Amino acid sequence: MPKPIVAIVGRPNVGKSSLFNRIAKKHIAVIHDRPGVTRDRLYADVDWMDKCFTIADTGGMELAPEDSLIDRVKVQVEAAINEAEIVLFVVDAMTGMMPQDLDIANTLRQTEKPIFVVVNKVDNERLRANAVEFYELGFDNHFFVSCTQNDGLSHLLDRVIFALPKTDVDATVASMAIKVAIVGRPNVGKSSLINRILGEERMIVDERPGTTHDAVNISFVHNHVAFELIDTAGMRRKSTIGDDLEQSTVQRAIRSIRQSDISWLVVDASRKIARQDKTIASYIARQGKACILVINKWDLIEKDNSTHNEFVESIYSQLSQLSYVPLLFVSAITGQRVSNLLNLSLDINYEYCTEVPTHELNELLMRLKNEHQPPRAGKIRPALKYITQIKTRPPTFLIFARHSNKIPDHYEAYLINGIRKAFGFNGTPLRISYRSSNAKDGE
């Protein structure tokens, strides 16, 4: 049974994202004094007084938007309200009641759902006294809070969980979801991929680069396995980041990779591989994340019998850091092979979590040494004695050896390739560390 959802709505710049971050106890939503920063629905799981629910942040609500992008924000807000059990209607004590607040209140009354008016920015007694004007909105439940001072939020959450329906959510099971970070340069089709997978306009898609500012977590189940997709702002080179807002979104994309199990690096088939693609690829590899290279917009490419193989060769030569990663050629627009992404992610996650028995590893090590001994370094030849796996996610192996500091990179690559050939590990990096088998070696 899914967790009940509590949606945060209100006009732009009243502090919805600040409230979301306070309740989620994480700095997830981008906070900025520019109206309209939050566009997609953001979700975070909350445990309060032994009760679990999901908090949803939304973009600023404009009932008669002139911009087509803001019009799609309105659709996202309406979707969040429809799926919510409770709506937190946020207003601003500093600006006072605005005509937009009255319009939004009229819309919310039609939902027949519990509406909690959250008067934010009540930072002093004068503002608290003036905030009584919000009773004119016509709702029964009012809460005076200050997100900057973390004041009044405990009382709000106490009332929220009291009003929520009973549910039997297992927080442990929820935490076992496969987390997939969807990353890439701006405007390569990341949000369109999510919409195609979910079969709904869950993410706002716009031709303007950089539409997605926040990292948006979306949970669902595929083949009885829980997934959590994380759509991130397009990552650009630092030299092209024009302001502090875009800098913060890039940092969230990097954090999303760190927190993921698998990264989908989305590349636009109609554009050349850029330095930023290589930078992202290197970051994924350094973080030890499983990965799929998603070649999107494949429908735009004119093809002959050699096109596919030429693309594969070109991409692997340019993104050599991810030579172990499978490529999947898709089209978010037509849906071509998009469904294969989740099945392939299941397979890769299995490999990412695989642990090889020690005796099988040592049989392999003996065979690899017999075929090719470690090369000498002067008069010294490293001696590999024993191997065991010490970690998964990513699979990490410990080799006991003498003079392991003399093992060249190309021989370690030979060992890793041998492990892959024997045991698979498709899409996941492998790591080897060493321990001296003789304390006199001084290693």
C-alpha positions as CSV (number, residue, x, y, z in Angstrom):
1,M,0.0,0.0,0.0
2,P,1.5,3.4,-1.0
3,K,2.1,6.1,1.6
4,P,-0.5,8.8,1.8
5,I,0.5,12.0,0.1
6,V,0.5,15.5,1.6
7,A,0.7,18.2,-1.1
8,I,2.1,21.7,-0.7
9,V,0.5,24.3,-2.9
10,G,0.4,28.1,-3.1
11,R,1.3,31.1,-5.3
12,P,4.9,31.6,-6.3
13,N,7.5,32.6,-3.8
14,V,5.6,32.1,-0.5
15,G,8.1,29.6,0.9
16,K,6.7,26.2,-0.3
17,S,10.1,24.7,-1.0
18,S,11.4,26.0,2.4
19,L,8.5,24.2,4.1
20,F,9.2,21.1,2.0
21,N,12.8,21.0,3.0
22,R,12.0,21.5,6.7
23,I,9.5,18.7,6.7
24,A,11.7,16.4,4.7
25,K,14.7,17.3,6.9
26,K,16.7,17.4,3.7
27,H,17.9,20.1,1.4
28,I,16.1,18.7,-1.6
29,A,14.2,21.5,-3.2
30,V,16.0,24.5,-4.7
31,I,15.3,27.6,-2.7
32,H,15.7,30.9,-4.6
33,D,14.0,34.2,-4.5
34,R,13.2,34.0,-8.2
35,P,9.5,33.1,-8.7
36,G,8.8,29.8,-10.5
37,V,11.9,27.9,-9.5
38,T,10.0,24.8,-8.6
39,R,8.2,23.4,-11.6
40,D,7.9,19.6,-11.3
41,R,6.4,17.7,-8.4
42,L,9.0,16.8,-5.8
43,Y,8.5,14.0,-3.3
44,A,10.1,13.0,0.0
45,D,9.2,10.3,2.5
46,V,8.5,11.5,6.0
47,D,8.4,9.7,9.3
48,W,6.8,11.7,12.1
49,M,5.7,10.2,15.5
50,D,5.9,6.6,14.0
51,K,3.7,7.5,11.1
52,C,4.8,7.6,7.5
53,F,3.7,9.8,4.7
54,T,5.0,11.4,1.5
55,I,5.3,15.2,1.2
56,A,5.0,16.7,-2.3
57,D,6.2,20.1,-3.3
58,T,4.8,21.9,-6.4
59,G,5.4,24.9,-8.5
60,G,3.9,28.2,-7.9
61,M,0.2,28.1,-8.8
62,E,-1.0,30.5,-11.5
63,L,-4.7,30.1,-12.4
64,A,-4.5,32.0,-15.6
65,P,-0.9,31.6,-16.9
66,E,0.2,33.3,-20.0
67,D,3.4,31.3,-20.4
68,S,3.0,27.8,-21.8
69,L,5.6,26.4,-19.3
70,I,3.7,27.9,-16.4
71,D,0.5,26.4,-17.8
72,R,2.2,23.0,-17.5
73,V,3.2,23.8,-13.9
74,K,-0.5,24.4,-13.2
75,V,-1.2,20.9,-14.6
76,Q,1.4,19.4,-12.2
77,V,-0.1,21.2,-9.2
78,E,-3.6,19.9,-10.1
79,A,-2.2,16.4,-10.4
80,A,-0.5,16.7,-6.9
81,I,-3.8,17.9,-5.4
82,N,-5.7,15.1,-6.9
83,E,-3.4,12.4,-5.5
84,A,-3.1,14.0,-2.1
85,E,-4.9,13.1,1.1
86,I,-4.2,16.6,2.7
87,V,-3.3,19.9,1.0
88,L,-1.0,22.4,2.7
89,F,-2.0,25.8,1.3
90,V,1.0,28.1,1.9
91,V,0.5,31.9,2.1
92,D,3.0,34.7,3.0
93,A,2.6,36.7,6.2
94,M,5.0,39.4,5.0
95,T,3.1,40.3,1.8
96,G,-0.3,39.7,3.4
97,M,-3.3,38.4,1.5
98,M,-3.1,38.7,-2.2
99,P,-5.8,38.3,-4.9
100,Q,-4.1,35.1,-6.1
101,D,-4.5,33.6,-2.6
102,L,-8.3,34.1,-2.8
103,D,-8.4,32.6,-6.3
104,I,-6.4,29.6,-5.2
105,A,-8.6,29.2,-2.1
106,N,-11.7,29.1,-4.4
107,T,-10.1,26.4,-6.5
108,L,-9.1,24.3,-3.4
109,R,-12.6,24.4,-2.0
110,Q,-13.8,22.5,-5.0
111,T,-11.5,19.5,-4.1
112,E,-13.5,18.6,-0.9
113,K,-10.1,17.6,0.7
114,P,-8.8,18.7,4.0
115,I,-7.0,22.1,3.5
116,F,-4.5,23.3,6.0
117,V,-3.7,27.0,5.6
118,V,0.0,27.4,6.5
119,V,0.8,31.1,7.1
120,N,4.6,31.2,6.5
121,K,7.2,33.9,7.4
122,V,5.5,34.6,10.8
123,D,8.9,35.7,12.1
124,N,7.7,38.1,14.9
125,E,4.6,39.1,16.9
126,R,3.6,41.9,14.6
127,L,3.4,39.5,11.7
128,R,1.5,37.0,13.8
129,A,-1.1,39.7,14.7
130,N,-1.5,40.8,11.1
131,A,-1.8,37.2,9.8
132,V,-5.3,36.8,11.2
133,E,-6.5,38.3,7.9
134,F,-6.0,34.8,6.3
135,Y,-9.0,33.5,8.2
136,E,-11.0,35.3,5.4
137,L,-9.9,32.5,3.1
138,G,-12.7,30.5,4.7
139,F,-10.8,27.4,5.9
140,D,-11.0,25.9,9.4
141,N,-7.4,24.9,10.0
142,H,-4.7,27.6,10.2
143,F,-1.1,27.2,11.2
144,F,1.4,30.1,11.8
145,V,4.9,29.0,11.0
146,S,8.4,30.4,10.3
147,C,10.5,28.1,8.1
148,T,13.6,30.2,8.6
149,Q,13.2,29.9,12.4
150,N,11.8,26.4,12.3
151,D,8.9,27.6,14.4
152,G,5.4,26.1,14.5
153,L,6.2,23.1,12.3
154,S,5.9,20.4,15.0
155,H,2.3,21.5,15.7
156,L,1.6,21.4,12.0
157,L,3.0,17.9,11.6
158,D,1.1,16.6,14.7
159,R,-2.2,17.8,13.1
160,V,-1.2,16.3,9.7
161,I,-0.6,12.8,11.0
162,F,-3.8,12.9,13.1
163,A,-5.8,13.7,10.0
164,L,-4.1,11.2,7.7
165,P,-5.8,7.8,7.0
166,K,-4.4,4.7,8.6
167,T,-1.8,2.8,6.5
168,D,0.5,-0.1,6.9
169,V,3.6,1.1,5.1
170,D,6.8,-0.7,5.7
171,A,9.6,2.0,5.6
172,T,12.3,-0.7,5.3
173,V,10.8,-2.1,2.1
174,A,10.5,1.5,0.7
175,S,14.2,2.1,1.4
176,M,15.1,-1.0,-0.7
177,A,14.0,0.6,-4.0
178,I,16.5,0.6,-6.8
179,K,17.6,4.2,-7.1
180,V,18.2,5.4,-10.7
181,A,19.8,8.8,-11.3
182,I,18.9,10.2,-14.8
183,V,21.7,12.5,-15.8
184,G,23.1,14.2,-18.8
185,R,23.6,17.6,-20.6
186,P,20.5,19.9,-20.8
187,N,17.8,19.1,-23.3
188,V,18.8,15.5,-24.1
189,G,15.4,14.2,-23.2
190,K,15.7,13.0,-19.6
191,S,12.2,14.2,-18.6
192,S,10.7,12.9,-21.8
193,L,12.1,9.4,-20.9
194,I,10.4,9.5,-17.5
195,N,7.1,10.5,-19.0
196,R,7.3,7.7,-21.5
197,I,8.2,5.1,-18.8
198,L,5.4,6.3,-16.5
199,G,2.8,6.7,-19.3
200,E,1.8,10.2,-18.0
201,E,3.0,13.8,-18.1
202,R,4.7,13.4,-14.7
203,M,7.6,15.7,-15.7
204,I,7.3,19.0,-17.4
205,V,8.9,18.8,-20.8
206,D,10.0,22.0,-22.6
207,E,12.2,22.8,-25.5
208,R,14.1,25.4,-23.5
209,P,17.3,23.9,-22.0
210,G,17.4,23.7,-18.2
211,T,13.7,23.3,-17.5
212,T,14.3,20.9,-14.7
213,H,15.9,22.7,-11.7
214,D,15.4,20.2,-8.9
215,A,16.3,16.6,-8.5
216,V,12.8,15.0,-8.7
217,N,12.3,11.6,-7.0
218,I,9.5,9.4,-8.5
219,S,8.7,6.0,-7.0
220,F,6.9,3.2,-8.7
221,V,6.9,-0.6,-9.1
222,H,8.0,-2.6,-12.1
223,N,7.9,-6.4,-12.2
224,H,7.2,-6.4,-8.5
225,V,10.4,-4.4,-7.8
226,A,10.4,-0.9,-6.3
227,F,12.1,1.8,-8.4
228,E,12.9,5.4,-7.5
229,L,13.8,7.5,-10.5
230,I,15.7,10.7,-9.9
231,D,15.4,13.3,-12.7
232,T,18.0,16.0,-12.5
233,A,18.8,19.3,-13.9
234,G,20.9,19.1,-17.1
235,M,24.6,19.3,-16.2
236,R,26.6,22.0,-17.9
237,R,30.3,22.8,-17.8
238,K,31.1,25.2,-14.9
239,S,32.1,28.0,-17.4
240,T,28.6,28.0,-18.8
241,I,26.8,28.3,-15.4
242,G,25.5,31.8,-15.4
243,D,24.2,32.2,-11.9
244,D,24.0,30.7,-8.4
245,L,20.7,29.0,-9.2
246,E,22.1,26.9,-12.0
247,Q,25.2,26.2,-9.9
248,S,23.0,24.8,-7.2
249,T,21.1,22.5,-9.6
250,V,24.4,21.1,-10.9
251,Q,25.4,20.2,-7.4
252,R,22.1,18.4,-6.9
253,A,22.7,16.4,-10.1
254,I,26.1,15.4,-8.7
255,R,24.6,14.5,-5.3
256,S,21.9,12.4,-7.1
257,I,24.6,10.3,-8.8
258,R,26.2,9.7,-5.4
259,Q,22.9,8.6,-3.8
260,S,21.9,6.4,-6.7
261,D,22.5,2.7,-7.4
262,I,22.4,3.1,-11.2
263,S,23.0,6.1,-13.4
264,W,21.4,6.5,-16.8
265,L,23.7,8.8,-18.7
266,V,21.5,10.1,-21.5
267,V,23.2,11.2,-24.7
268,D,21.5,12.9,-27.7
269,A,22.2,10.8,-30.8
270,S,21.7,13.9,-33.0
271,R,24.5,15.8,-31.2
272,K,28.2,15.1,-30.9
273,I,29.7,13.8,-27.7
274,A,30.8,16.8,-25.7
275,R,33.4,17.4,-23.0
276,Q,30.6,17.6,-20.5
277,D,29.4,14.1,-21.4
278,K,33.0,12.8,-20.7
279,T,33.0,14.7,-17.4
280,I,29.7,13.1,-16.3
281,A,31.0,9.7,-17.4
282,S,34.2,10.1,-15.4
283,Y,32.2,11.2,-12.3
284,I,29.9,8.1,-12.5
285,A,32.9,5.8,-12.8
286,R,34.8,7.5,-9.9
287,Q,31.7,7.1,-7.7
288,G,31.6,3.4,-8.5
289,K,28.0,3.5,-9.9
290,A,26.4,1.0,-12.2
291,C,25.4,2.6,-15.4
292,I,23.5,2.4,-18.7
293,L,24.4,4.7,-21.6
294,V,21.1,5.8,-23.0
295,I,21.4,7.0,-26.6
296,N,18.2,9.0,-27.0
297,K,16.6,10.5,-30.2
298,W,17.7,7.5,-32.2
299,D,14.6,8.0,-34.4
300,L,16.2,11.2,-35.8
301,I,19.2,9.4,-37.2
302,E,19.3,8.3,-40.8
303,K,20.5,4.7,-40.8
304,D,22.1,2.1,-43.0
305,N,23.6,-1.3,-42.2
306,S,26.7,0.2,-40.5
307,T,25.2,3.0,-38.6
308,H,24.6,1.2,-35.3
309,N,28.1,-0.4,-35.1
310,E,29.7,3.0,-36.0
311,F,27.8,4.7,-33.2
312,V,28.8,2.0,-30.7
313,E,32.5,2.2,-31.7
314,S,32.5,6.0,-31.6
315,I,30.8,6.3,-28.2
316,Y,33.0,3.8,-26.5
317,S,36.1,5.4,-27.9
318,Q,35.0,8.8,-26.6
319,L,33.6,7.6,-23.3
320,S,36.3,5.0,-22.5
321,Q,35.7,5.5,-18.8
322,L,32.4,3.5,-19.2
323,S,33.7,0.7,-21.5
324,Y,32.0,-1.8,-19.3
325,V,28.6,-0.1,-19.6
326,P,25.8,-1.4,-22.0
327,L,24.4,1.0,-24.7
328,L,20.7,1.2,-25.3
329,F,19.4,3.1,-28.4
330,V,16.0,4.6,-27.6
331,S,13.5,7.2,-28.6
332,A,11.5,8.9,-25.9
333,I,9.2,10.3,-28.5
334,T,8.3,7.1,-30.3
335,G,8.8,4.8,-27.2
336,Q,11.4,2.7,-29.1
337,R,13.1,0.4,-26.6
338,V,12.3,2.7,-23.6
339,S,10.6,-0.2,-21.8
340,N,13.9,-2.2,-22.0
341,L,15.6,0.4,-19.7
342,L,13.9,-1.0,-16.6
343,N,14.5,-4.6,-17.4
344,L,18.1,-3.9,-18.2
345,S,18.4,-1.9,-14.9
346,L,17.1,-5.0,-13.0
347,D,19.8,-7.1,-14.6
348,I,22.5,-4.6,-13.9
349,N,21.4,-4.1,-10.3
350,Y,21.7,-7.9,-9.8
351,E,25.2,-7.8,-11.1
352,Y,26.0,-4.7,-8.9
353,C,25.0,-6.7,-5.8
354,T,26.6,-10.0,-6.8
355,E,29.1,-11.7,-4.5
356,V,31.4,-14.4,-5.9
357,P,32.4,-17.3,-3.7
358,T,36.0,-17.1,-2.6
359,H,37.0,-20.5,-3.9
360,E,35.8,-19.6,-7.4
361,L,37.8,-16.4,-7.4
362,N,40.9,-18.2,-6.4
363,E,40.5,-20.8,-9.1
364,L,40.2,-17.9,-11.6
365,L,43.2,-16.1,-10.1
366,M,45.3,-19.2,-10.5
367,R,44.3,-19.6,-14.1
368,L,45.0,-15.9,-14.9
369,K,48.4,-16.1,-13.3
370,N,49.3,-19.3,-15.3
371,E,48.3,-17.6,-18.5
372,H,50.1,-14.3,-17.8
373,Q,52.3,-13.7,-14.8
374,P,52.6,-10.1,-13.5
375,P,55.5,-8.4,-15.3
376,R,58.8,-7.8,-13.6
377,A,59.6,-4.3,-12.3
378,G,63.4,-4.5,-12.4
379,K,64.4,-7.6,-10.5
380,I,61.1,-7.8,-8.7
381,R,58.1,-9.7,-9.9
382,P,54.8,-9.2,-7.9
383,A,53.4,-12.4,-6.5
384,L,49.6,-12.7,-6.2
385,K,48.7,-15.1,-3.4
386,Y,44.9,-15.0,-2.6
387,I,41.8,-13.1,-3.6
388,T,38.4,-12.5,-1.9
389,Q,35.5,-10.2,-2.5
390,I,35.1,-7.7,0.4
391,K,32.2,-5.5,-0.9
392,T,29.3,-5.2,-3.4
393,R,27.8,-2.0,-4.9
394,P,30.3,-1.8,-6.5
395,P,31.9,-5.3,-6.4
396,T,35.3,-4.8,-4.7
397,F,38.0,-7.4,-4.5
398,L,41.0,-7.7,-2.1
399,I,44.2,-9.4,-3.3
400,F,46.9,-10.5,-0.9
401,A,50.2,-10.1,-2.7
402,R,53.9,-9.4,-2.3
403,H,55.2,-6.2,-4.0
404,S,51.7,-5.2,-5.0
405,N,52.9,-1.6,-5.5
406,K,54.8,-2.9,-8.5
407,I,51.7,-4.2,-10.3
408,P,51.2,-2.0,-13.4
409,D,47.8,-0.6,-14.4
410,H,47.6,-2.7,-17.5
411,Y,48.0,-5.9,-15.5
412,E,45.2,-4.8,-13.1
413,A,43.0,-4.2,-16.2
414,Y,43.8,-7.7,-17.3
415,L,42.7,-9.1,-13.9
416,I,39.4,-7.0,-14.0
417,N,38.7,-8.2,-17.6
418,G,39.3,-11.8,-16.5
419,I,36.8,-11.4,-13.6
420,R,34.2,-9.9,-16.0
421,K,34.7,-12.7,-18.5
422,A,34.2,-15.3,-15.8
423,F,31.4,-13.8,-13.7
424,G,29.7,-11.1,-15.8
425,F,29.3,-7.8,-13.9
426,N,27.7,-6.1,-16.9
427,G,27.3,-2.4,-16.4
428,T,29.1,-2.2,-13.1
429,P,32.6,-1.0,-12.2
430,L,35.0,-3.4,-10.5
431,R,37.6,-2.3,-8.0
432,I,40.7,-4.1,-6.7
433,S,42.6,-3.3,-3.6
434,Y,45.7,-5.0,-2.3
435,R,47.1,-6.1,1.0
436,S,50.7,-7.2,1.7
437,S,51.1,-10.9,2.4
438,N,54.4,-10.3,4.1
439,A,54.9,-7.5,6.6
440,K,58.6,-7.3,5.6
441,D,57.7,-6.0,2.2
442,G,56.9,-2.7,3.7
443,E,53.7,-2.3,1.6
